[in-house]
Amino acid sequence: MFLSQENPLKLSLYFRSLAVGSKTGYKLFTLSAVDNLVKIYENESEDICLVERLFNSSLVAVVSLSSPRKLKVCHFKKGTEICNYSYSNTILAIKLNRKRLVVCLEDSLYVHNIQDMRVLHNIRDTPANPMGLCTLCNGESSYLAYPGSSTIGEVQVFDALNLSAKIMIPAHESPLAAMAFNYTGQQLATASERGTVIRVFNVADGSRLWEFRRGVKRCVAISSLAFSPDAMFLCCSSNTETVHVFRLDQPDSPGQSQQNLPQPAETGAGWMEYLSMAVSKSANLLPARMTDVFSQGRAFATAHLPFQGVRSVCCVVSIQKVPRLLVASADGYLYVYEINTAEGGDCVLLRQHKLDGKETEGCPPKAPSGDVVDKPSSSLAMPKPEDSDKLREMKFATELPPEGPLQLDDDSEFPPVTQKTE
């Protein structure tokens, strides 16, 4: 999400961690309970157009509006800058996990080793990507997805851990607008510029697992897709007043016959869902386009926002072991909704939090065409002895979580990194 006069705040929402950038600096929040949004850090030194926090650690990557080609990596608890990099053009997006940091420019991507910030790989001459659309898996696989075409909705999946291309997925006929991995990186959700259909793919072989219809009456600009931690739900926000939550049940078995089709009373489904199932079993009797429309899943739950035309980010997260839908809007509010995980339907607004921030103006200007360099410059390109303190800070700030499966609703799994004792 980028700054504009209509969208004054830059938002980054990862589960219960929220980063807010504005013309006056950036703030970091954590949501420990529905009614308890805590501001854990505030920096008012410069105008921020991009801010990304590494989970709940002390590592933050920022880009300022006044220097849109420079990335700064900071240890916010210490208030120190670990390192900075300069690039050939405006930085449009930053993605990071515990192994990799990815910087997205309009025509290239840089993959860094997050432990020492060395450039490991440069993906050059990518299709024009003026919105900086890309997504990085948060799990061990470190898959990176970005548009494989500027005219159709192809997705290129890149293995950022082994530095090799993995698969190209033909996702949509129209150019891509949003993408998201589930936590493990096994599934990838996509939406196109038309915004009517959401698709979920198996990253291993590119097969389509689910297809959902967000709406049929109008095309929208989808701004956010996010899986729940357990990959049971997928939420989607756009420039409309409605946020959709889709339930990811097991894909239909190809061998299931129409005779075994469950009745509405047996499944608890409505007649629209029953009709969709019936049509999917009689696909050869209807035109292909009609079959596609009826066989697409509908939203399991919806949340209605008090505004439209404002970009937002959303996620489904467990708060005190209860699933909640969070929506952060670029006009400075965080909304917390209750989700009925058994029946779906309309989500109930539980709490609205005001994010203290002032409006920012304009987008980061692009670099002049004559001011282009071949690769980023940094004092950390090749670690030197005098950089040892910085490298220790980077290692400390990116402290790994404990081994074993992650319980994302347990605060102890991603504790904020504490400062070293001298």
ABEGO torsion letter per residue (X at the ends): XBBBAABABBBBBBEABBBBBBAAEBBBBBBABAABBBBABBBAABBBABBBBBEABABBBBBBAABAABBBBBBAAAGBBABBBBBABBBABBBBBAABBBBBBAABBBBBBAAAGBBABBBBGBBBBAAGBBBBBABAAGBBBBBABAABBBBBBBBAAAGBBABBBBABABBBABBBBBAAGABBBBBBAAGABBBBBBAAAGBBABBBBABAABBBBBABBBBBAAGABBBBBBABABBBBBBBBBBBBAABBAAABBBAAAAGBBAAAAAAAAAAAAAAABBAAAAAAAABBBBABBBBBABBGBBBBBBBBBBGGBBBBBBBBAAGBBBBBBBBAAAEEBBBBABBBBBBBBBBBEBBBBBBAABBBABBBBAAABBBAAAAAAAAAAAAAABBBBBEBBBAABAAABBBBBBBBX
